[in-house]
């Protein structure tokens, strides 16, 4: 199986969406990653509404990597599928550790 040449594969998407605003109000790659996970089967508007408190408490990947479910879950409890998303995000953060 041939390796995907991602730079080439992404060109049609980049061309189509270049310059268009993203519906999630993110400030950096860390926030975008968290918000994309949370927005699956939920609305971007809802995720945008919970994001300020969430990112105030967990401002970067290092902060999220040090979190435990009991601390993190209350910030995303009203997100659809929050229990599983909580597990995923904490696992991702613990693997990546930093932004």
C-alpha positions in Angstrom: 0.0 0.0 0.0 1.5 3.3 -1.1 2.0 6.0 1.5 -0.4 9.0 1.3 1.2 12.2 0.2 -0.7 14.4 2.6 0.6 17.7 1.2 -0.9 16.8 -2.1 -4.1 15.2 -0.7 -4.9 18.3 1.3 -4.7 20.8 -1.6 -8.3 20.5 -2.8 -9.6 21.2 0.7 -7.2 24.0 1.3 -8.2 25.6 -2.0 -11.9 25.2 -1.3 -11.8 26.6 2.3 -8.9 29.0 2.2 -9.9 32.3 3.7 -13.2 31.1 5.1 -13.8 31.4 8.8 -14.0 28.2 10.8 -17.3 27.9 12.8 -15.3 27.0 16.0 -13.9 30.0 17.9 -10.4 28.7 18.6 -7.1 30.6 19.3 -4.5 27.9 18.7 -4.0 24.3 17.5 -4.6 22.9 21.0 -8.0 24.5 21.3 -9.0 23.5 17.8 -8.1 19.8 18.5 -10.1 19.8 21.7 -13.1 21.6 20.1 -13.2 19.3 17.1 -13.3 16.3 19.3 -16.1 17.8 21.4 -18.1 19.1 18.4 -18.7 15.6 16.9 -22.4 15.1 17.2 -22.9 18.4 19.0 -23.2 21.9 17.7 -20.4 24.3 17.1 -22.4 27.0 18.9 -22.6 24.8 22.1 -18.9 24.0 22.0 -18.1 27.7 21.5 -20.2 28.5 24.6 -18.4 26.1 26.9 -14.9 26.8 25.5 -14.0 29.9 27.6 -14.4 28.2 30.9 -12.8 25.0 29.7 -9.7 26.7 28.3 -9.5 29.0 31.3 -9.2 25.9 33.5 -7.0 23.9 31.0 -5.1 26.5 28.9 -2.8 24.1 27.1 -2.0 20.5 26.5 0.3 20.3 29.5 -2.5 21.3 31.8 -4.9 18.9 30.2 -2.3 16.1 30.4 -2.1 16.6 34.1 -5.9 16.5 34.6 -8.0 13.7 35.9 -11.5 12.8 34.8 -13.1 14.2 38.0 -11.6 17.6 37.3 -12.1 17.8 33.5 -15.5 16.1 33.1 -17.6 18.9 34.7 -16.5 21.3 32.0 -17.8 19.1 29.2 -20.6 17.2 31.0 -23.3 18.7 28.8 -21.6 17.8 25.6 -23.1 14.9 23.7 -21.1 11.8 24.3 -19.1 13.6 27.0 -18.0 10.5 29.0 -16.2 9.0 26.0 -14.9 12.3 24.7 -13.4 13.0 28.2 -11.5 9.7 28.0 -10.3 10.4 24.5 -9.1 13.9 25.2 -7.3 12.9 28.4 -5.6 10.0 26.5 -4.5 12.3 23.7 -3.2 14.8 26.1 -1.3 12.2 28.1 0.3 11.0 24.9 1.2 14.4 23.5 2.0 16.1 26.8 2.7 19.5 25.2 1.3 21.7 22.5 
